Amino acid sequence: MGKGIAISVGLAAGIALGFAGAFGGFNAFMIVLVMAVIGAVAGAAVAVLDGRGTFGDYISGPSSGRSDR
């Protein structure tokens, strides 16, 4: 996952959690948070099973063999 896509997904998740917390209270916030974590783990599992990478690649991006500094 590219950094731009990761930032967009993180922003969308943050907005969803913010709306859930603002309009639904703490319980709705926790439900959305738990479902987001389950979705992220399921997405990583599908990527690994399809042979598109490892869990580490899904979280931090594929290694290019060079330092990104």
C-alpha positions in Angstrom: 0.0 0.0 0.0 1.5 3.3 -1.0 1.9 6.1 1.5 -0.7 8.3 -0.2 -3.3 5.6 0.0 -2.4 4.8 3.6 -2.8 8.4 4.5 -6.2 8.6 2.7 -7.4 5.4 4.4 -6.3 6.6 7.8 -8.0 10.0 7.3 -11.3 8.2 6.2 -11.1 5.9 9.3 -10.4 8.9 11.6 -13.4 10.8 10.1 -15.7 7.8 10.5 -14.5 7.3 14.2 -15.0 11.0 14.8 -18.6 11.0 13.5 -19.4 7.8 15.4 -18.1 9.4 18.6 -19.8 12.7 18.1 -23.2 11.4 17.1 -23.4 8.0 18.6 -21.4 8.3 21.8 -18.7 6.1 23.2 -20.4 2.8 22.4 -20.7 3.6 18.7 -17.1 4.8 18.7 -15.9 1.5 20.1 -18.0 -0.5 17.7 -16.6 1.4 14.7 -13.1 1.0 16.0 -13.4 -2.7 16.5 -14.9 -3.2 13.1 -12.1 -1.1 11.5 -9.5 -3.4 13.2 -11.3 -6.5 12.1 -11.4 -5.1 8.5 -7.7 -4.3 8.5 -6.8 -7.7 9.7 -9.1 -9.4 7.2 -7.6 -7.2 4.4 -4.1 -8.2 5.4 -5.0 -11.9 5.5 -6.6 -11.7 2.0 -3.4 -10.0 0.7 -1.2 -12.7 2.2 -3.4 -15.5 0.9 -3.5 -14.0 -2.6 0.3 -13.9 -2.6 0.5 -10.1 -2.8 2.7 -9.7 0.2 3.2 -10.3 3.9 1.5 -8.8 6.9 4.5 -6.5 7.3 4.2 -5.3 3.7 0.5 -4.6 4.3 1.3 -2.4 7.4 4.5 -0.7 6.5 4.7 -1.0 2.7 6.8 -3.4 0.6 10.6 -3.2 1.2 12.5 -1.8 -1.7 15.9 -2.9 -0.4 17.0 0.7 0.3 16.7 3.2 3.0 13.8 5.7 2.6 15.6 8.4 4.7 
